[in-house]
């Protein structure tokens, strides 16, 4: 068992269908709480999600990301239940087929892909590139010139995503601020502590900048993400995000 499982065992229980007010994530800018419709989630499904995340991110080796996921597990389960409210299908993880639910880490090609951009708008890939045709997070930035990492797009009806933070594997990350626009409403800009790295002997850990609150984009909800670089050059900001969707809609 990994860090996520051991830290979140108290959440392993049965959840019923309900509508609640949720305040531990950014869902609707300008509101202290957001009303969300949630589907049922069984104890076995919660355990599958926790165990799956430990395997997905190898929590023993990626402690900072694992801690973020463990501490935000309640919001991760909220997203899973938001998707279940639409699909009415069980979460089966790696065993999922057809309309059963599974999860994946968000990849560069998913920005502008069929789940984040079901309308197939041509310029909704990373940084307004061709839809689903950009396969790497690497990008060249210009000092103090913001760019849309995620151009405006609306989630697929049977999918949702939760964003937890940014990883950057370059020696000198270039991003120091970002701004989300959700359902057409701009949130306040957030600082990104991407240059803070933990020293490990003669090397430094990969930079992981956790968002002030996780960002939940449920089915049929729109999103946009702008990044602001403080210096010019190449950087590789990578979203640490989870996609929940039907197995038949997740692509290789």
Secondary structure as UniProt FT lines:
FT   HELIX           3..7
FT   HELIX           9..11
FT   STRAND          18..22
FT   STRAND          25..26
FT   TURN            29..30
FT   STRAND          34..38
FT   HELIX           43..57
FT   TURN            58..61
FT   HELIX           63..71
FT   HELIX           73..87
FT   HELIX           93..95
FT   TURN            98..99
FT   STRAND          101..105
FT   HELIX           108..110
FT   TURN            111..112
FT   TURN            114..116
FT   TURN            118..119
FT   TURN            122..123
FT   TURN            127..128
FT   TURN            131..132
FT   STRAND          139..141
FT   TURN            143..144
FT   STRAND          147..154
FT   TURN            157..158
FT   STRAND          159..168
FT   STRAND          175..182
FT   TURN            183..184
FT   STRAND          185..186
FT   STRAND          190..191
FT   TURN            194..195
FT   STRAND          199..200
FT   TURN            201..202
FT   STRAND          203..204
FT   STRAND          207..217
FT   TURN            219..220
FT   STRAND          222..229
FT   STRAND          233..235
FT   STRAND          237..246
FT   HELIX           247..249
//
